């Protein structure tokens, strides 16, 4: 095979990537366009005689340019163009119109409807090919840019989901799978600022597994970890509202943050948790109750400006200390405004 034959063979196998959909009711005109484009191996011409099938044909072949005769009897071409431009799936496809009559008003109406260019009814080959190629390539570049932008947005959305998932993981205690102290500290400050504005109650429960060191000494650290996990899940299940936050504060200590909750309401929640832990009947020889129990301190405050959330933690921790000092397996509650002075003495 010589060079000429090789080149001819290669050109014959070129896959057309410019698809022209021609809407024309005159076979002579169709034949003219076919002849003009016959040697353009990268251009494929698909003609359509029936305007009612235009949209189904567009969806079938996905043209890069639509070529429309402006004067098809009984068809409102500008309205047809408006429909093409009004559909999200077809509005980007360039539309070129042609007409045998030089009717500037009709041509202008077609441009207003959304046509992008005009050619003469019997165009020169160079005019036809250059305009078809130019608008087709513009459309392909735009389609590629849109596809790349969509891919970029999908990647960004995926990255955002991954980032949020990783952030959520960073907030979880690896042993108990409830929130960790970092998340508690963050939410506490958020709620503190919010309650400063709303002037509503913010309650905190601090909980500690009674005689947990003794439990570890008797049953071992693996059993101790299992106990902590069981207690953590029981505490979590004992809270009812979406806005309540349960976190592991450290070791065998847990916190429950209750926005918009009075001291009475927080005490009820703490008692529910205490009774729930007892109902688990986790054996504990080192506790005189014979089972794992929990002690808790409850504090409530209406946050004010120029105060710090550590104040609430301090008082709840003090209340927890008194619960343990007075025999454990109990909840001590403190209303900061009534009891703060006596606690600090």
C-alpha angles and dihedrals in degrees: 000000000000126000094263092051091046091051092047091050091049093049092049089057095050110125111228110239097176111074117191118196109203119199106195134138096201116086092202092059091046089053091050093054091045090053094047092051099038094102095044100096094184092056124077119192119206114183128203126193099182114070091195089069095049098105095045089050092049090053091046100051103021095219124210092212132019115212114198133185108227096211109054108149115253095007126110097217097184089053090049090052090050090054091051091049091044095058115087093219095052107027094098096054110106116239122208119189132200136183137179091224121070097233109160093183093055091044091050091049089053091052091049088051091055110276112146103201146005133222131186120262091249102030128187111253093244091053093049097044096043094050094044092048095045096051093039092053091046089052093047092049091048092047090050091049091049091048091049090048091051090049090049091050091048090051091047091049090049091047090049091052091048091047092050090047091050091047090051090050090052087058095054127091105236095219103045101022091226123114118294131226092268091060092044092053091049096048092043091058092046092051092043091058092044094050090047087062098041095037091222132141122279116193131192130194119198115195132188130185107241118246093351094158088059089049091054091047092051102039104022134246096284090057088044091055090049090051092051091050092050093048092046093053091046091053091048092050091050093064116084109189129076092227095056114101126211118191141166105246096190139307108344093344125106137183132208117198115203117188118200091015128132124222089257093052092047091050090053090053092048092050090049089054093047092051091045091055091049091050090059088070094210104181115244118170091184092063117076087223089062092230139068112280134178135219125208144193122205126198131175130193141166100226118231133194117274091027126108130227090234085077090067091047091050094053095044089050090050090051090050089051091054091048090056094043091052096056107291126245090082143095123239116197128201129192101204096214094051103033107027095096095051092046093054094050 
